[in-house]
Amino acid sequence: MSTPIDVLCAGIIVADHVSSPISHMPAAGELVLADQLLLTIGGCAANVAVDLVRLGASAAVVGRVGGDIFGRVVADMLRERRVDVSALQTTPGVDTSQTLIVNVAGEDRRFIHTFGANAVFRAADIPATQCRVLYLGGYLLMNEVRPDELQAVFAAARRNGAKTMLDVVTPGPGDYLPLLAPVLPEVDVFLPNNHEAELITGESDPFRQAERFHSLGAKTVIVTLGDRGSVLVTDGKRLRAGSFSVPFVDGSGGGDAFASGYIDGLLRGLDPEGCLRRASAVGASCVRAIGTTTSVFTREECDAFLRDNELRIEVTGAANSSQN
């Protein structure tokens, strides 16, 4: 990257194979027809980068693809969406990560996944470049991203004036806090969903989850709750936000779109309430069509939507101060 960019998006990159909603899961040997089957971009880093460009920011993606045709397709699709791919690495001899996403009408999605080149991504792959926000998506799922290395990368980015955002993926029950504790003091925005936060903390209440992460050093913690909205904890403030009502087609990429909207708010210098409004609007826009980025708002569409729609945000009290 020869020039400074707004956001450096690091982490998981996936080629997604997505079906439009089908009537039912096929039985053994049964053929079920779908109106559409899409090959599209997926993975936290790629989705957030694409969404941010749609929102008017400049974004680069940092991650790994395999030396197969899907790696070339993913790189081409990112370029077509005006994402900087100069830091995208090709790893020979491995496959590009792929996910088969099956949408059944009225049911949650089914996923079949191969991890591929994401398995060899490391924090050391993230270049020391000038940016306003450094985002890492998929932490806890990428075994080669070590907490000491990531802490050093985030600390360097903050010294250079960047905000840091960390998103996680928890593959199942595990001892995750030792992997997070060294990193969270260098995290400006931590963004798990409530299921991930419960696996990590053992707490079921989203505010208790957020307070735990805040006490470990994260400056701002947002726990997303799907269509039930989100909660935010930062120094001196606790917020509970609702969600926007939109036609639901496919939830793929909704969390990444929420992250993109929050980052867009940071770039615009908005307060936590303003960032939550943009995050909630962009997240809602994503679920209106199949695919992870297909229907995400442009900046103009987001501004118009927010002029016409109100988001309920409740101040629930003051949070305890973190050690940041």
ChimeraX attribute file (.defattr): number of C-alpha atoms within 10 A of each C-alpha:
attribute: neighborCount
match mode: 1-to-1
recipient: residues
	/A:1	13
	/A:2	7
	/A:3	7
	/A:4	13
	/A:5	17
	/A:6	21
	/A:7	28
	/A:8	28
	/A:9	26
	/A:10	31
	/A:11	28
	/A:12	29
	/A:13	31
	/A:14	29
	/A:15	23
	/A:16	23
	/A:17	19
	/A:18	23
	/A:19	22
	/A:20	21
	/A:21	21
	/A:22	17
	/A:23	14
	/A:24	13
	/A:25	14
	/A:26	11
	/A:27	8
	/A:28	6
	/A:29	6
	/A:30	8
	/A:31	9
	/A:32	11
	/A:33	14
	/A:34	14
	/A:35	8
	/A:36	12
	/A:37	16
	/A:38	13
	/A:39	18
	/A:40	19
	/A:41	26
	/A:42	27
	/A:43	23
	/A:44	28
	/A:45	26
	/A:46	32
	/A:47	27
	/A:48	33
	/A:49	31
	/A:50	32
	/A:51	32
	/A:52	27
	/A:53	22
	/A:54	21
	/A:55	20
	/A:56	13
	/A:57	19
	/A:58	19
	/A:59	24
	/A:60	27
	/A:61	30
	/A:62	26
	/A:63	26
	/A:64	27
	/A:65	29
	/A:66	20
	/A:67	17
	/A:68	15
	/A:69	11
	/A:70	19
	/A:71	25
	/A:72	15
	/A:73	16
	/A:74	22
	/A:75	23
	/A:76	14
	/A:77	16
	/A:78	21
	/A:79	14
	/A:80	11
	/A:81	13
	/A:82	16
	/A:83	23
	/A:84	22
	/A:85	18
	/A:86	13
	/A:87	17
	/A:88	19
	/A:89	19
	/A:90	19
	/A:91	19
	/A:92	12
	/A:93	11
	/A:94	17
	/A:95	20
	/A:96	27
	/A:97	24
	/A:98	23
	/A:99	19
	/A:100	16
	/A:101	22
	/A:102	21
	/A:103	25
	/A:104	18
	/A:105	15
	/A:106	11
	/A:107	10
	/A:108	11
	/A:109	15
	/A:110	12
	/A:111	12
	/A:112	10
	/A:113	13
	/A:114	14
	/A:115	18
	/A:116	19
	/A:117	26
	/A:118	27
	/A:119	17
	/A:120	17
	/A:121	22
	/A:122	19
	/A:123	23
	/A:124	14
	/A:125	18
	/A:126	22
	/A:127	14
	/A:128	13
	/A:129	15
	/A:130	19
	/A:131	21
	/A:132	21
	/A:133	24
	/A:134	25
	/A:135	28
	/A:136	26
	/A:137	26
	/A:138	20
	/A:139	23
	/A:140	20
	/A:141	18
	/A:142	21
	/A:143	12
	/A:144	16
	/A:145	21
	/A:146	16
	/A:147	19
	/A:148	13
	/A:149	16
	/A:150	21
	/A:151	20
	/A:152	16
	/A:153	21
	/A:154	28
	/A:155	18
	/A:156	14
	/A:157	22
	/A:158	19
	/A:159	9
	/A:160	14
	/A:161	12
	/A:162	21
	/A:163	23
	/A:164	25
	/A:165	25
	/A:166	24
	/A:167	21
	/A:168	21
	/A:169	18
	/A:170	18
	/A:171	10
	/A:172	10
	/A:173	11
	/A:174	10
	/A:175	11
	/A:176	14
	/A:177	15
	/A:178	10
	/A:179	15
	/A:180	21
	/A:181	16
	/A:182	17
	/A:183	23
	/A:184	26
	/A:185	21
	/A:186	25
	/A:187	24
	/A:188	22
	/A:189	24
	/A:190	23
	/A:191	25
	/A:192	24
	/A:193	21
	/A:194	23
	/A:195	17
	/A:196	20
	/A:197	26
	/A:198	17
	/A:199	18
	/A:200	21
	/A:201	16
	/A:202	13
	/A:203	16
	/A:204	13
	/A:205	11
	/A:206	23
	/A:207	23
	/A:208	16
	/A:209	25
	/A:210	29
	/A:211	22
	/A:212	18
	/A:213	27
	/A:214	28
	/A:215	18
	/A:216	19
	/A:217	22
	/A:218	30
	/A:219	23
	/A:220	22
	/A:221	28
	/A:222	29
	/A:223	23
	/A:224	24
	/A:225	18
	/A:226	17
	/A:227	12
	/A:228	12
	/A:229	18
	/A:230	23
	/A:231	26
	/A:232	27
	/A:233	31
	/A:234	24
	/A:235	17
	/A:236	11
	/A:237	16
	/A:238	22
	/A:239	21
	/A:240	21
	/A:241	21
	/A:242	20
	/A:243	22
	/A:244	21
	/A:245	12
	/A:246	12
	/A:247	11
	/A:248	13
	/A:249	17
	/A:250	25
	/A:251	20
	/A:252	22
	/A:253	25
	/A:254	24
	/A:255	28
	/A:256	28
	/A:257	32
	/A:258	27
	/A:259	34
	/A:260	30
	/A:261	29
	/A:262	29
	/A:263	30
	/A:264	26
	/A:265	20
	/A:266	18
	/A:267	16
	/A:268	11
	/A:269	11
	/A:270	16
	/A:271	10
	/A:272	19
	/A:273	19
	/A:274	15
	/A:275	22
	/A:276	30
	/A:277	27
	/A:278	28
	/A:279	26
	/A:280	30
	/A:281	29
	/A:282	33
	/A:283	27
	/A:284	26
	/A:285	27
	/A:286	29
	/A:287	25
	/A:288	18
	/A:289	18
	/A:290	25
	/A:291	28
	/A:292	29
	/A:293	26
	/A:294	17
	/A:295	16
	/A:296	29
	/A:297	24
	/A:298	17
	/A:299	20
	/A:300	11
	/A:301	16
	/A:302	20
	/A:303	13
	/A:304	12
	/A:305	16
	/A:306	16
	/A:307	9
	/A:308	8
	/A:309	12
	/A:310	13
	/A:311	18
	/A:312	12
	/A:313	17
	/A:314	13
	/A:315	13
	/A:316	14
	/A:317	11
	/A:318	13
	/A:319	19
	/A:320	15
	/A:321	16
	/A:322	19
	/A:323	12
	/A:324	15
